């Protein structure tokens, strides 16, 4: 027993000595090298630039190709440049770059560090889910079964083509006795619906609706919306003008709603960082930001890079928020548990 203990301790010490030797060799190689402060100035400049973009993203103008909104859509991904630049700084043996990289690392953690941890909690009395099912979805019935398995009490669907509405209605009828379809969006509920009607978001056809859901805990107004699509074009930049106008109209409708407990479900074609959604985000909370685990990216489903599908609440407490498994759609469905 004694020998084994000594042997293990000796091996550990030897390994520790080898690790210490590597560190010492690295530090010794940098000692007395005046170039460690002169090398890597470009890397240091890139680090500072990334930090500035994250710090002042709201000041980046949208006048040219909606560059500000485009930057805000993929803002969290700027953090990937930090480890890349860190590796290059070590390879270049640049103390200046290493010190400069502290700035973007701190800024990124300040902006997004809170999203890394799980903020969910127990409780809640209403589970909601939303999914852009994709107009070309080849398996509406299979998609419906996956959504039913989420346990949602209230389910919103977007991008419903007229040819597939009947298939979704048939597949969901056994679980959700109450539903309303308005244009290309629909709402299914285990609880009674009333006052179901389209919401004008300045598109010329119906891609938003609202209805009052009478839950056992009280009434809540549920909005379902599918904002106009955005595109990135070399000739025009981030084309989002129609989306922006629709977001303003939806925000006005929610602000004027007499019912103070409101849930918004849908594909907003924008992230919570995008200033174009300010008329909505300024008055509502993201369930993912308040009670989720991670970023909850939803699009594209094959390799999610942005959360453009949202569950947002006003006058309601989010308890947990999560992303559901993939369906044939190019979006991932999402769900949240709320306390009414």
C-alpha positions in Angstrom: 0.0 0.0 0.0 2.8 2.4 1.0 4.8 1.7 -2.1 1.8 2.2 -4.4 1.1 5.5 -2.8 4.7 6.6 -3.2 4.8 5.5 -6.8 1.6 7.4 -7.7 2.9 10.5 -6.0 6.2 10.2 -7.8 4.6 9.8 -11.2 2.4 12.8 -10.5 5.4 14.9 -9.5 7.3 13.9 -12.6 4.4 14.9 -14.8 4.0 18.2 -12.9 7.7 18.8 -13.4 7.4 18.2 -17.1 4.5 20.6 -17.4 6.4 23.1 -15.3 9.4 22.7 -17.5 7.3 23.4 -20.7 5.9 26.5 -19.1 9.4 27.6 -18.0 10.8 27.0 -21.5 8.0 29.1 -23.0 8.6 32.0 -20.6 12.4 31.7 -20.9 12.0 32.0 -24.7 10.1 35.2 -24.2 12.5 36.7 -21.6 14.8 39.3 -23.0 13.1 39.3 -26.3 12.3 43.0 -27.1 10.3 41.9 -30.1 7.4 40.6 -27.9 6.1 44.2 -27.7 6.7 45.1 -31.3 5.3 42.0 -32.9 1.6 41.4 -33.4 0.5 45.0 -33.7 -2.0 44.0 -36.4 -3.4 41.3 -34.2 -3.7 43.7 -31.4 -5.5 46.2 -33.6 -7.9 43.5 -34.8 -8.7 42.6 -31.2 -9.5 46.2 -30.3 -11.6 46.6 -33.5 -13.7 43.5 -32.6 -14.2 44.9 -29.1 -15.3 48.3 -30.5 -17.8 46.6 -32.9 -19.4 44.8 -30.0 -19.4 47.8 -27.8 -20.9 50.3 -30.3 -22.9 48.0 -32.5 -25.9 50.1 -31.9 -24.1 53.1 -33.6 -23.3 51.2 -36.8 -25.5 53.0 -39.3 -28.2 51.1 -41.2 -28.2 53.7 -44.1 -25.8 51.6 -46.1 -27.2 48.1 -46.7 -28.6 47.8 -43.2 -25.1 47.0 -42.0 -26.0 47.7 -38.4 -28.8 45.1 -38.3 -26.7 42.6 -40.2 -23.9 42.9 -37.6 -26.4 42.6 -34.7 -27.9 39.4 -36.2 -24.6 37.6 -35.9 -23.1 39.6 -33.1 -22.4 36.6 -30.7 -20.2 34.9 -33.4 -17.6 37.7 -33.1 -16.4 35.9 -30.0 -15.0 33.2 -32.2 -12.3 35.6 -33.4 -10.9 35.8 -29.8 -9.4 32.2 -29.6 -8.2 32.4 -33.2 -6.4 35.7 -32.5 -5.1 34.2 -29.2 -3.5 31.3 -31.0 -1.9 33.6 -33.6 -0.7 35.9 -30.8 1.0 32.9 -29.1 2.5 31.8 -32.4 3.8 35.3 -33.0 5.0 35.5 -29.4 3.4 38.9 -29.1 2.7 40.2 -25.6 1.0 43.3 -27.1 -1.6 41.2 -28.9 -2.2 39.0 -25.8 -2.9 42.0 -23.6 -5.1 43.6 -26.3 -7.2 40.5 -26.6 -8.3 40.9 -23.0 -10.6 43.7 -24.2 -12.8 41.7 -26.7 -12.9 38.8 -24.3 -14.3 40.9 -21.5 -16.8 42.7 -23.8 -18.1 39.4 -25.2 -18.5 38.0 -21.7 -20.3 41.1 -20.6 -22.8 40.9 -23.5 -23.3 37.2 -23.8 -21.8 35.5 -20.8 -25.2 35.3 -19.1 -26.6 33.2 -21.9 -24.1 30.4 -21.3 -25.5 29.3 -18.0 -28.9 27.6 -17.5 -31.3 30.1 -16.0 -34.4 27.8 -16.0 -36.3 27.1 -12.9 -39.1 24.8 -11.9 -42.8 25.7 -11.9 -45.0 27.3 -14.4 -48.5 26.5 -15.6 -48.5 27.0 -19.3 -46.2 25.4 -21.9 -46.1 27.2 -25.3 -44.3 26.3 -28.5 -43.8 27.8 -32.0 -42.5 26.5 -35.3 -42.0 27.8 -38.8 -43.0 24.5 -40.5 -41.7 25.5 -43.9 -44.2 25.8 -46.8 -42.5 22.9 -48.6 -42.5 20.6 -45.6 -43.1 17.1 -47.1 -44.4 15.5 -43.8 -46.9 17.7 -42.0 -48.3 14.7 -40.0 -44.8 13.7 -38.8 -44.0 17.3 -37.9 -47.2 17.6 -35.9 -46.4 14.5 -34.0 -43.0 15.8 -33.0 -44.6 19.1 -31.8 -47.3 17.3 -29.8 -44.5 15.4 -28.0 -43.2 18.7 -26.7 -46.1 18.8 -24.3 -47.1 22.3 -25.4 -50.5 23.6 -24.2 -50.5 26.3 -26.9 -48.8 25.8 -30.2 -48.2 28.3 -33.0 -47.3 27.4 -36.6 -46.0 29.8 -39.3 -45.6 29.5 -43.0 -48.7 27.3 -43.4 -49.6 26.8 -47.1 -53.3 26.4 -47.8 -52.6 23.0 -49.3 -51.2 21.7 -46.0 -53.6 23.3 -43.4 -56.0 20.4 -43.5 -53.1 17.9 -42.8 -52.0 19.9 -39.8 -55.6 20.3 -38.5 -56.2 16.5 -38.8 -52.9 15.6 -37.1 -53.4 18.1 -34.2 -57.1 17.8 -33.6 -56.9 15.0 -31.0 -54.5 17.0 -28.8 -55.7 20.6 -29.4 -59.5 20.9 -29.6 -59.3 24.7 -30.2 -57.6 26.3 -33.1 -57.7 29.2 -35.5 -55.8 29.7 -38.8 -55.5 33.2 -40.2 -53.7 33.5 -43.5 -50.4 31.6 -43.3 -50.2 31.4 -39.4 -52.2 29.3 -37.0 -52.8 28.8 -33.3 -53.7 25.5 -31.6 -54.7 25.3 -28.0 -55.8 22.8 -25.3 -57.8 25.7 -23.8 -60.6 27.7 -25.3 -59.8 30.5 -27.8 -61.8 33.6 -28.3 -61.4 36.9 -30.3 -59.2 35.2 -32.9 -58.4 37.7 -35.6 -55.7 38.8 -38.1 -53.2 41.5 -37.2 -52.2 44.0 -39.9 -48.4 44.1 -40.1 -48.4 46.1 -43.4 -47.7 43.3 -45.7 -50.8 43.2 -47.9 -51.7 39.7 -46.8 -52.1 38.0 -43.4 -49.0 36.7 -41.7 -49.9 37.6 -38.1 -52.8 37.0 -35.8 -53.9 37.2 -32.1 -56.4 35.3 -29.9 -57.3 35.3 -26.2 -56.5 32.0 -24.6 -58.5 31.2 -21.5 -56.1 29.1 -19.4 -57.0 27.7 -15.9 -54.7 30.4 -14.5 -56.5 33.3 -16.3 -56.7 34.8 -19.8 -53.6 35.6 -21.9 -53.4 37.2 -25.3 -51.3 35.2 -27.7 -49.9 36.8 -30.9 -48.5 34.7 -33.7 -46.4 36.4 -36.3 -44.2 35.7 -39.3 -42.2 38.7 -40.2 -41.2 39.3 -43.9 -38.0 37.5 -44.9 -34.6 39.3 -45.1 -31.9 38.7 -47.6 -28.2 39.4 -47.9 -27.4 40.7 -51.4 -24.1 42.0 -52.7 -25.9 44.7 -54.6 -28.2 45.8 -51.8 -26.7 44.6 -48.6 -29.1 43.4 -45.8 -32.5 43.9 -47.4 -34.8 44.2 -44.3 -36.9 47.3 -44.9 -40.2 45.5 -45.1 -39.4 43.4 -42.1 -38.6 46.5 -40.1 -41.9 48.2 -41.0 -43.8 45.0 -40.1 -42.0 44.8 -36.7 -43.0 48.4 -35.9 -46.7 47.6 -36.8 -46.6 44.5 -34.6 -45.1 46.4 -31.7 -47.8 49.0 -31.9 -50.5 46.4 -31.9 -49.0 44.7 -28.8 -48.6 48.0 -27.0 -52.2 49.0 -27.5 -53.7 45.6 -26.5 -56.0 46.0 -23.5 -55.0 42.6 -22.1 -51.8 43.1 -20.1 -50.7 39.4 -20.2 -49.3 38.9 -23.6 -47.3 36.1 -25.3 -45.7 36.5 -28.7 -44.8 33.4 -30.7 -43.3 33.3 -34.1 -40.6 33.7 -36.7 -39.5 37.3 -36.5 -36.7 37.0 -38.9 -34.5 38.9 -36.5 -32.6 38.4 -33.3 -33.1 40.2 -29.9 -30.0 42.3 -30.7 -31.4 43.7 -33.9 -32.4 47.3 -33.4 -35.1 46.9 -36.0 -37.2 44.9 -33.5 -36.9 47.6 -30.8 -40.6 48.4 -30.9 -41.2 44.8 -29.8 -38.2 44.0 -27.7 -38.5 47.2 -25.7 -41.8 46.1 -24.2 -41.3 42.3 -24.0 -38.9 39.8 -22.6 -37.3 36.9 -24.4 -37.9 33.6 -22.6 -34.6 32.3 -23.8 -32.7 35.3 -22.5 -34.6 35.2 -19.2 -34.9 31.5 -18.5 -33.1 29.6 -21.2 -29.9 27.6 -21.4 -27.5 28.7 -24.1 -28.1 30.8 -27.2 -31.0 28.7 -28.5 -30.2 29.3 -32.1 -32.9 28.1 -34.5 -31.8 28.8 -38.1 -30.7 27.3 -40.3 -31.7 24.0 -38.8 -28.8 22.1 -40.3 -26.3 24.4 -38.5 -28.1 27.0 -36.4 -26.4 30.3 -36.4 -29.0 32.8 -35.2 -32.2 32.8 -33.1 -34.7 34.4 -35.4 -37.7 32.4 -34.0 -38.8 33.9 -30.7 -41.0 33.4 -27.7 -41.5 36.7 -25.9 -43.7 37.7 -23.0 -45.2 40.7 -21.2 -46.9 40.5 -17.8 -46.0 36.8 -17.7 -43.1 35.1 -15.9 -40.8 32.8 -18.0 -39.6 29.7 -16.1 -37.7 27.8 -18.7 -37.0 27.9 -22.4 -35.6 25.4 -24.8 -35.1 24.3 -28.5 -36.9 21.2 -29.8 -35.6 18.5 -32.1 -35.3 19.0 -35.8 -38.2 18.5 -38.2 -38.2 18.6 -42.1 -38.3 22.4 -41.8 -35.3 24.7 -42.2 -36.1 26.2 -38.7 -35.9 24.5 -35.3 -39.0 24.6 -33.2 -38.8 26.2 -29.7 -40.8 25.9 -26.5 -41.1 27.6 -23.1 -42.8 27.1 -19.8 -44.5 30.1 -18.4 -46.2 31.2 -15.2 -49.4 33.0 -15.8 
